[in-house]
């Protein structure tokens, strides 16, 4: 039984080691493309938060147009993560996106905080983006990327 577990463990680790970059790229693609698609179809639960922030920061822009552009921007980020060689561009776009999506923590505290260091569900949704940043750093820092450029 120990031998079986060891072989199984080795096989799983071998698979993950050889496919980890592909899995990371696919995970970021899925999140960004899916969430962008939900926005494009007007099915996103984040719509009220995005609208409140947009009205506070860019009230001179029509929200419907802004929301479509924002949805397409998210979908573009997702697609670019699948393309080898687009890492530098997509990380710049990702940084812009993450800064803008973190703004509700500062500009809409009543929607994102229920108390000191106690985020609401919306606040938690924003804070989880730290994971996306970490995963994006992993994708960009891979040796195969450095060899290409």
MODELLER restraints for C-alpha pairs under 7 A, 6 or more apart:
rsr = mdl.restraints
at = mdl.atoms
rsr.add(forms.Gaussian(group=physical.xy_distance, feature=features.Distance(at['CA:21:A'], at['CA:139:A']), mean=6.18, stdev=0.5))
rsr.add(forms.Gaussian(group=physical.xy_distance, feature=features.Distance(at['CA:24:A'], at['CA:135:A']), mean=6.60, stdev=0.5))
rsr.add(forms.Gaussian(group=physical.xy_distance, feature=features.Distance(at['CA:24:A'], at['CA:139:A']), mean=6.80, stdev=0.5))
rsr.add(forms.Gaussian(group=physical.xy_distance, feature=features.Distance(at['CA:25:A'], at['CA:81:A']), mean=5.56, stdev=0.5))
rsr.add(forms.Gaussian(group=physical.xy_distance, feature=features.Distance(at['CA:25:A'], at['CA:82:A']), mean=5.75, stdev=0.5))
rsr.add(forms.Gaussian(group=physical.xy_distance, feature=features.Distance(at['CA:25:A'], at['CA:139:A']), mean=6.95, stdev=0.5))
rsr.add(forms.Gaussian(group=physical.xy_distance, feature=features.Distance(at['CA:26:A'], at['CA:82:A']), mean=6.80, stdev=0.5))
rsr.add(forms.Gaussian(group=physical.xy_distance, feature=features.Distance(at['CA:28:A'], at['CA:78:A']), mean=6.16, stdev=0.5))
rsr.add(forms.Gaussian(group=physical.xy_distance, feature=features.Distance(at['CA:28:A'], at['CA:81:A']), mean=6.91, stdev=0.5))
rsr.add(forms.Gaussian(group=physical.xy_distance, feature=features.Distance(at['CA:29:A'], at['CA:78:A']), mean=3.85, stdev=0.5))
rsr.add(forms.Gaussian(group=physical.xy_distance, feature=features.Distance(at['CA:29:A'], at['CA:79:A']), mean=5.99, stdev=0.5))
rsr.add(forms.Gaussian(group=physical.xy_distance, feature=features.Distance(at['CA:29:A'], at['CA:81:A']), mean=6.12, stdev=0.5))
rsr.add(forms.Gaussian(group=physical.xy_distance, feature=features.Distance(at['CA:29:A'], at['CA:82:A']), mean=6.80, stdev=0.5))
rsr.add(forms.Gaussian(group=physical.xy_distance, feature=features.Distance(at['CA:30:A'], at['CA:78:A']), mean=6.82, stdev=0.5))
rsr.add(forms.Gaussian(group=physical.xy_distance, feature=features.Distance(at['CA:32:A'], at['CA:74:A']), mean=5.32, stdev=0.5))
rsr.add(forms.Gaussian(group=physical.xy_distance, feature=features.Distance(at['CA:32:A'], at['CA:75:A']), mean=5.66, stdev=0.5))
rsr.add(forms.Gaussian(group=physical.xy_distance, feature=features.Distance(at['CA:32:A'], at['CA:77:A']), mean=6.58, stdev=0.5))
rsr.add(forms.Gaussian(group=physical.xy_distance, feature=features.Distance(at['CA:32:A'], at['CA:78:A']), mean=4.80, stdev=0.5))
rsr.add(forms.Gaussian(group=physical.xy_distance, feature=features.Distance(at['CA:33:A'], at['CA:74:A']), mean=6.29, stdev=0.5))
rsr.add(forms.Gaussian(group=physical.xy_distance, feature=features.Distance(at['CA:33:A'], at['CA:75:A']), mean=4.22, stdev=0.5))
rsr.add(forms.Gaussian(group=physical.xy_distance, feature=features.Distance(at['CA:33:A'], at['CA:78:A']), mean=5.09, stdev=0.5))
rsr.add(forms.Gaussian(group=physical.xy_distance, feature=features.Distance(at['CA:36:A'], at['CA:71:A']), mean=4.22, stdev=0.5))
rsr.add(forms.Gaussian(group=physical.xy_distance, feature=features.Distance(at['CA:36:A'], at['CA:72:A']), mean=6.28, stdev=0.5))
rsr.add(forms.Gaussian(group=physical.xy_distance, feature=features.Distance(at['CA:36:A'], at['CA:74:A']), mean=5.05, stdev=0.5))
rsr.add(forms.Gaussian(group=physical.xy_distance, feature=features.Distance(at['CA:36:A'], at['CA:75:A']), mean=5.13, stdev=0.5))
rsr.add(forms.Gaussian(group=physical.xy_distance, feature=features.Distance(at['CA:37:A'], at['CA:71:A']), mean=6.54, stdev=0.5))
rsr.add(forms.Gaussian(group=physical.xy_distance, feature=features.Distance(at['CA:37:A'], at['CA:75:A']), mean=6.98, stdev=0.5))
rsr.add(forms.Gaussian(group=physical.xy_distance, feature=features.Distance(at['CA:38:A'], at['CA:44:A']), mean=4.90, stdev=0.5))
rsr.add(forms.Gaussian(group=physical.xy_distance, feature=features.Distance(at['CA:39:A'], at['CA:71:A']), mean=5.40, stdev=0.5))
rsr.add(forms.Gaussian(group=physical.xy_distance, feature=features.Distance(at['CA:40:A'], at['CA:68:A']), mean=5.72, stdev=0.5))
rsr.add(forms.Gaussian(group=physical.xy_distance, feature=features.Distance(at['CA:40:A'], at['CA:71:A']), mean=5.48, stdev=0.5))
rsr.add(forms.Gaussian(group=physical.xy_distance, feature=features.Distance(at['CA:51:A'], at['CA:63:A']), mean=6.76, stdev=0.5))
rsr.add(forms.Gaussian(group=physical.xy_distance, feature=features.Distance(at['CA:53:A'], at['CA:104:A']), mean=6.32, stdev=0.5))
rsr.add(forms.Gaussian(group=physical.xy_distance, feature=features.Distance(at['CA:77:A'], at['CA:90:A']), mean=6.01, stdev=0.5))
rsr.add(forms.Gaussian(group=physical.xy_distance, feature=features.Distance(at['CA:77:A'], at['CA:93:A']), mean=6.83, stdev=0.5))
rsr.add(forms.Gaussian(group=physical.xy_distance, feature=features.Distance(at['CA:77:A'], at['CA:94:A']), mean=6.71, stdev=0.5))
rsr.add(forms.Gaussian(group=physical.xy_distance, feature=features.Distance(at['CA:80:A'], at['CA:86:A']), mean=6.08, stdev=0.5))
rsr.add(forms.Gaussian(group=physical.xy_distance, feature=features.Distance(at['CA:80:A'], at['CA:90:A']), mean=5.99, stdev=0.5))
rsr.add(forms.Gaussian(group=physical.xy_distance, feature=features.Distance(at['CA:81:A'], at['CA:87:A']), mean=6.74, stdev=0.5))
rsr.add(forms.Gaussian(group=physical.xy_distance, feature=features.Distance(at['CA:81:A'], at['CA:90:A']), mean=6.60, stdev=0.5))
rsr.add(forms.Gaussian(group=physical.xy_distance, feature=features.Distance(at['CA:87:A'], at['CA:140:A']), mean=5.86, stdev=0.5))
rsr.add(forms.Gaussian(group=physical.xy_distance, feature=features.Distance(at['CA:101:A'], at['CA:126:A']), mean=6.76, stdev=0.5))
rsr.add(forms.Gaussian(group=physical.xy_distance, feature=features.Distance(at['CA:102:A'], at['CA:126:A']), mean=6.12, stdev=0.5))
rsr.add(forms.Gaussian(group=physical.xy_distance, feature=features.Distance(at['CA:104:A'], at['CA:112:A']), mean=6.75, stdev=0.5))
rsr.add(forms.Gaussian(group=physical.xy_distance, feature=features.Distance(at['CA:105:A'], at['CA:112:A']), mean=5.71, stdev=0.5))
rsr.add(forms.Gaussian(group=physical.xy_distance, feature=features.Distance(at['CA:105:A'], at['CA:123:A']), mean=6.67, stdev=0.5))
rsr.add(forms.Gaussian(group=physical.xy_distance, feature=features.Distance(at['CA:111:A'], at['CA:120:A']), mean=7.00, stdev=0.5))
rsr.add(forms.Gaussian(group=physical.xy_distance, feature=features.Distance(at['CA:111:A'], at['CA:122:A']), mean=6.93, stdev=0.5))
rsr.add(forms.Gaussian(group=physical.xy_distance, feature=features.Distance(at['CA:112:A'], at['CA:119:A']), mean=5.62, stdev=0.5))
rsr.add(forms.Gaussian(group=physical.xy_distance, feature=features.Distance(at['CA:112:A'], at['CA:120:A']), mean=5.07, stdev=0.5))
rsr.add(forms.Gaussian(group=physical.xy_distance, feature=features.Distance(at['CA:112:A'], at['CA:122:A']), mean=5.46, stdev=0.5))
rsr.add(forms.Gaussian(group=physical.xy_distance, feature=features.Distance(at['CA:112:A'], at['CA:123:A']), mean=4.20, stdev=0.5))
rsr.add(forms.Gaussian(group=physical.xy_distance, feature=features.Distance(at['CA:113:A'], at['CA:119:A']), mean=4.22, stdev=0.5))
rsr.add(forms.Gaussian(group=physical.xy_distance, feature=features.Distance(at['CA:113:A'], at['CA:120:A']), mean=5.08, stdev=0.5))
rsr.add(forms.Gaussian(group=physical.xy_distance, feature=features.Distance(at['CA:113:A'], at['CA:123:A']), mean=6.27, stdev=0.5))
rsr.add(forms.Gaussian(group=physical.xy_distance, feature=features.Distance(at['CA:114:A'], at['CA:120:A']), mean=5.55, stdev=0.5))
